[in-house]
Amino acid sequence: MGGNDVAEEGAWPDGMGAPARGALIAAGYTRFEELAGADPRELLRIHGVGPKALRRLREALAEKGLRFAGE
C-alpha cells in the first residue's frame, strides 16, 4: 500500500484519531504493540493523547492479551 508502513505493520487500532497516532509516533512509539507495558499516565502527558485515545488503546491492547504497565 501507500507510504505509511507504521499503520500497516503497527496495526494502530481503528478509531484512533490522527492527532493521537501522530503524537505517539513523534514520541517514539512506531508500532502499536510498543505501548504494551507503557505507563498510561506518561502517555496522557503527550500532547495529542487524551482519555479517549487512551481508552481505545487500552481496549485494543486487551484484545491482543496485552496491557499498560500497572494494569
C-alpha positions in Angstrom: 0.0 0.0 0.0 1.0 3.6 0.5 4.0 5.0 2.2 2.7 4.7 5.8 4.2 1.4 6.9 3.6 2.3 10.5 -0.2 2.0 10.1 0.2 -1.2 8.0 2.6 -3.0 10.2 1.9 -1.5 13.6 -1.9 -2.1 13.3 -2.9 1.1 15.0 -6.5 0.4 16.3 -9.5 1.6 14.4 -10.9 4.7 16.0 -7.6 6.2 16.8 -7.5 9.8 15.8 -4.7 11.1 13.6 -3.5 13.6 16.2 -3.1 10.9 18.9 -1.5 8.5 16.4 0.9 11.2 15.2 1.8 12.3 18.7 2.6 8.7 19.7 4.7 8.2 16.6 6.6 11.5 17.3 7.2 10.3 20.9 8.9 7.2 19.5 6.1 4.6 19.5 6.3 3.5 15.9 4.2 0.3 16.4 1.0 -0.1 18.4 2.4 -3.1 20.3 5.2 -0.9 21.8 2.6 0.6 24.0 2.3 -2.6 26.0 3.9 -2.0 29.3 3.9 1.8 28.9 2.7 3.9 31.8 -0.7 5.3 30.8 -0.1 8.4 32.9 3.0 9.2 30.9 1.1 8.6 27.6 -1.5 11.2 28.8 1.3 13.7 29.1 1.9 13.6 25.4 0.2 16.5 23.6 -2.5 15.0 21.4 -3.1 11.9 23.5 -6.3 12.2 25.6 -8.6 10.0 27.6 -10.5 8.8 24.5 -7.3 7.7 22.7 -6.1 6.0 25.9 -9.4 4.2 26.3 -9.2 2.9 22.7 -5.6 1.9 23.1 -6.4 0.0 26.3 -9.2 -1.9 24.6 -7.1 -2.8 21.6 -4.2 -4.0 23.8 -6.7 -6.1 25.8 -7.9 -7.7 22.5 -4.3 -8.9 22.0 -3.8 -10.0 25.5 -1.6 -7.0 26.3 -1.9 -4.2 28.8 -0.4 -1.0 30.1 2.1 -1.0 33.0 0.4 -1.5 36.3 -2.9 -2.7 34.9 
